[in-house]
Amino acid sequence: MASNPQGYSQVQNIIRRAQALILNVKLLGADVTVAKEHLANAKNALDRKEYETALQHAMASLKEVMRLKKAQEVAKASGETPTVGILAPDRVDIPIAEPAGKPLAGVDEISDARPSVPPPREASPAVPAEPAPDITRGGNAAPAADEEKEGMILGHEFYDGFSYLIEEGRANKCFEIFHQLVEKNYTGLCITRTNPKLIKNHYNLQNSEMMWLTDRESSVEPTIQPSLENMIYVAEEFIDNNEKPVMLLDGLEYLVNNNTFNSVLRFIRRLIDKISESEAILLIGVSQLAVREQELKLLEKEMTPIIVQ
């Protein structure tokens, strides 16, 4: 298979997240055998540059460990000993060639890398199987009409617990994606550099919470200053106190201009961590022309990049 550095990075990130979650649920007594087997197969496939196979196994591992984590949370909430539902299910075998002898460097240790590829739909018997999404950079080619799957938005699927970098010339499609998720019964919070009154009617966002990202006060629209400390507090409160939250951050360039890129990147990483432990979705809109190439690459490593025209 041809070289695909972007695919390698994205699969590597999901492997790392699965590793961290496996340790967490294992400490609480869950049987992580199936998740670990898929993880080992993903590492071997990734080492051979078989990105699609690596993605399939990595997502199967992550989905299985998320199933275990959810079962533990349900058992804890009901006051029961978390044993029912956290034993390993029947193995779901995915064909794969014999593993390479050379181990994958850099992914055996647990790191703070963030998820960037949506989870699988085939590992858990309780979840209907769906094909794995494309992991190429942005996957911006929309499927043909007869291939469009139910539930897709602009040719892409969006999963709870994941963060998406919406790359476009100027903010447009990110609002469209946000609106369609709200239509699917997500609770929306939009923090935007554009005055909310200019976009509420255009994108039919009257029922979503809107905040104007600005350093000035307004008697008409709720505002939020480009203070990262204040913004993370607002975001975490919104995620904690709403069911199926979706958050859109439009104005990344403005945040960078008022802070530094490194501090904004730390803010985004913290937000991604929060999202990954919830049923929330994070959308961050960015103009490819407004950030440096190296900065864009760092953002793409942390989130699932989606390029829209």
Secondary structure as GFF3:
##gff-version 3
##sequence-region A 1 309
A	DSSP	alpha_helix	5	27	.	.	.	ID=ss1
A	DSSP	alpha_helix	33	47	.	.	.	ID=ss2
A	DSSP	alpha_helix	51	77	.	.	.	ID=ss3
A	DSSP	three_ten_helix	145	147	.	.	.	ID=ss4
A	DSSP	beta_strand	163	168	.	.	.	ID=ss5
A	DSSP	alpha_helix	173	183	.	.	.	ID=ss6
A	DSSP	beta_strand	187	192	.	.	.	ID=ss7
A	DSSP	three_ten_helix	196	198	.	.	.	ID=ss8
A	DSSP	beta_strand	209	213	.	.	.	ID=ss9
A	DSSP	beta_strand	223	224	.	.	.	ID=ss10
A	DSSP	alpha_helix	228	240	.	.	.	ID=ss11
A	DSSP	beta_strand	245	250	.	.	.	ID=ss12
A	DSSP	alpha_helix	252	258	.	.	.	ID=ss13
A	DSSP	alpha_helix	261	276	.	.	.	ID=ss14
A	DSSP	beta_strand	281	287	.	.	.	ID=ss15
A	DSSP	alpha_helix	293	302	.	.	.	ID=ss16
A	DSSP	beta_strand	304	307	.	.	.	ID=ss17
###
